[in-house]
Amino acid sequence: MGKGKMNIALIQHQCGESHEQNIQTAEKMITEAAQQGAKIICTQELFAGQYFPQTIDVNKYEWAEPIPGPICNRMQSLSEELGVVIIVSLYEYVRDGLYFNTVVVYEEGEYLGKYRKHHIPEGPQYIEKYYFTEGDTGYPVFKTKYGTIGVLICWDEWFPEPSRILALKGADVVFYPSAIGSEPDNPGLDTSQTWMDAIRAHGIHNNMFIAAVNRVGREDSNEGHMTFYGRSFISNPWGTVIKEAETKENEIIMAEIDLSEVTHARNVLQFHRDRRPDSYGELLKRVIEE
């Protein structure tokens, strides 16, 4: 009740080989978004580097950083300087042999918490199980001064259960930092519309805003290359896209959202009221056999 309006922004950009340059690009775009009025700003998945799970390389474990650490410290300071919420995606080092794909949330320099990616894919040039341990944080929500938000990471966005949990915990907006593009074993397949439709559906089923940010550009590896299609977007509780990336270049995707729409949609479409969790026990099984 009493939910108001706010501007949210997504930072879509190409990543080069220089981590420092990638971080500087994100810092510049975050600053520009804040100057344009954004209050919650989300980076793309693993924005500091190129998408390294294209190949298996034990040396890439050295890219992981602790929390707090260099990237987090810079983004925390920027959050305080700009007076905004920043959702920061990074490769997290916990101890040798234990690494996570993680987001950290800062509000005006204050640490609000973190989420570790739960669903870890494994496929041609998406070799994430080699690099990331399955997340152990549960599905937290972050209560900012602007609204309650949730964050899920890339492959999480293809599963309906996490977004439902976040909605039941009170999330008004769910952000999805992503790194998705070409399918190396199906070079003629464009999944971008399927990607958008799947994520928008979570917003419809849970009557909430969705904000998905994806990287752009070609990234080469010794196994070939991948091209990331961008198409970062924001959709409302009815599933309507209210803002989408206009280019496949570096771009700030920003929209003013009215959180009172969440209340309205949930009062019209009573999905949460009419759920039957007592009848869903079979979902806890890996295989359902008759």
N, C-alpha and C positions, 0 to 999 in steps of 0.2 A: 504494500500500500504506500502511497505517497511517492511513487517512483517518478523520476524526472527525465530530462533530456541530457544527452552528452554526445561528444564527438569521439569516435574511435578511429584508429588508423592502423593500416597494415603496411609493412615495409617490404616490398618486392624488389629484388635486385639480383644481378648476376654476380657470381663469385669467381674471382681469379685465384691464382696460385699464392698470392701474398695474403697471409692472414691479417697482417696489420692494415693493408689497404682495404680489405673486406670490412674490418671493424670500423675503420674510419668512414667508409661509405655508409654503413648503418648509423653511425653516430650523427653524421651530417643529415641523413634523411629523417632520423628521429627528431633532431632539433628543428628541422623545417616543419615537420608535422605538428610539433608542439607550438611553434610560432603561428601555425594556421588554426590552432584551437583544439587540437586533439588532447584528450585527457587520459586515454588508455591506448598504448601503442605496442604493437606486437611484431617481433622479429620473425623471420622465416626459420625453418628448421636448420640447425647447425650452420648459422649464417656466417660464422667466422672463416669457414674453409669450403673448399669444393667437396662434393659428395663422395667421400672416400670409400664407402662400402661397395663401390663398383668392383673392387678387387680385394683379395686377401693379402694383407701386408702387415706383418707384426710390428713394423716401425710406426704404424699409424696409432698404436696405443699411446705413443708419446704426445699425441695431440690432445689427450684428455687433460682436464684441469680440475683442481679441487674447488669446492665451494666453502668459503669465499676463495677467490683466485683472481687472476688477471682480468678476464672478461667480466666477471661479476662485479669486481671492484669498480671498473670503468662505468658499467651500466648503472650501478647503484649511485655513483656520484652524479651521473648525467640525470638520473631520475630526480635526485634532490635538487640539482641546479635548475631543471626545467619545471619542477613541481608537478610531475605527471607519474602515471603508472607505466612501467615498462615490463613487458613479458620477454624474458631473455632465454633463448635456446642455446644449449651448449653440450659438449661432450664431457661428461662428468667423471672425474677420477675419484674413487673412494679408497682403494688400496690396490696393490699390484694384483692383476687378474680380475678386478671387479670394476666394471665401467658401465655407466648408464647414459642413455639419451634423455636429457633432463631439461625442464624449464624452471626458471626462478622468477618470482614476481616481486618487484620493488614498487613501493608507493612513496613518492617524495623522499626517496632515500631509505625508507624503512623496509626491511626484509619481511615479506608476508608469508613466504613458504615456497615449496617446490613440488613439482610433480615429475615422476619418472615414467617414461613410456612403457606401457604394459605389453602391447602387442608388437612383436618383433618379426618382421617378414624375412623370408629367405627365398630368393629367386635369382635368375640371371641378372647380374650387376646390381641387385638389391641384396647384398650378402650381409645383412645386419646382424644375424645371430653370432657371427664371428666377433663382432665388436661390442654388442650391447647385451647386458643382463636384463632379464624381464623385470619391470618395475615393481617396487614393493611399497609404494606410498599410499595405496588405495587411490581413490578419486576425490581429491580435496577440492573445495571451493575456496575462493579468496574474496573476503568481504572488503572491498575498497570503498572509499568515500563516495564513489559515483554509482556503485551497484555491485551486486554479487556476480562474480565471474568464475568460469571453469576453463581449464586448458587441457586439451588432448593433443597427441602428437602423431601426425601423418597416418601410419597404418591403423592407429586407434580409430580413425574416422570412418572406417569401413564396417565397424561393429556397432550395433544399436544399443547394446547394454550400457557402455560407459556414459554416453550422453544422457540416457534415462536416469542413471544414478546422480549425475550432476544436477539435472533438473529437479529431482526429488529433494536434493539438498539445498535448492533455492537459487540455482544459477539463472541469471537473466540473459547472459551472453556466454557462449562457448567459443573460444578461440582455438584454431587448429593450425599451428605451424607445420609446414609440409615441405617435402622435397620429392616431387613426383613428375614424371615425364614419359619419355619413350619407353617402350617395352622391347628390350633387345632381342628377345626370341620371337616377337611378333612386330616387326618393323613397320607394318602397314596399319597397326592398330592405334587409334587415338582415343585414349580413355578420359580426355579432359571433361567431356560433358557428363559421362558416367560419374566421374569424381564429384563434379558439382552437384549432380542430382542426389547422390548418396548422402552428401553432407547436408544439403538443404532439407532432406527428409527428416533428419534428426531434429531440425528446427520445427518442422511441422508436427511431428509426433509429440514434441515436448513444449510447443508454443513458446519458443525463445529465439533470440537473435543468434545468428551464426556468423563467424568471421574467420575465413580460411585464407592463409597467406602461403604462397608457393614461390619458389625461386624460378629464375628464367635463364636461358642461355645454354650453350653447348659446353660440356665438360668432357675432356678426353682422358682416357686411361690406357694402360697397356693391354686391356681387354677389349678396347673399342672406344665408344663414346656414348653419352646420353645427352638428350636435349630436354630441358625442363620447360613446361609449357605455361607457367604462370597462371593466368586466369584467376588471380586472387579476387575474392568477392565477399560481400556482406549481404546477408538475407534477413528478412524480418520473420516474426512468429507465424506468418501465413505461408512462408516458403518463397516469397517473392524476392528476387535479387534486386536490391536497391542501389548497389554500387558494385561494379566489376572493373577490373583492370582494363584500360583502354589500349594498352600496348603489351608487347613482349619484351619490354625494356625495364630499366630501373624506374619504379613508379610508386608513389604514395597513394594508397587507396583509402579514402576517408569518407565517412558519412556521419551525419547526426542521427542518432537513434533515440526514440522515445520509449523508455522502459514501461510506461503505462500501457503500451500495446501488449506487453507480456500478460499483464493482469487481464486485459480485455479478452485476449485470445483464449486464455485458460478458463475464463468464465463462460465463453461461448462453446468451446470444444473441450469437454470435460474428460480428457484422456486419463489424467491422473486419478480422478475420482473413480472412474470405471475400470481401473486396472484390477486384475485378479491374480495377485502374486501367490495366493494360496494354491493356484492351479498350475503354476509354472515350474514346479519342482523338477520336471524332467530336463529342464535347461541346465541343471547342474551336472548332468551326465555328459561325457564326451561323445558317446554313441547311444542313440535311443533305439532299442530293439523291441519288436513286438513279440 
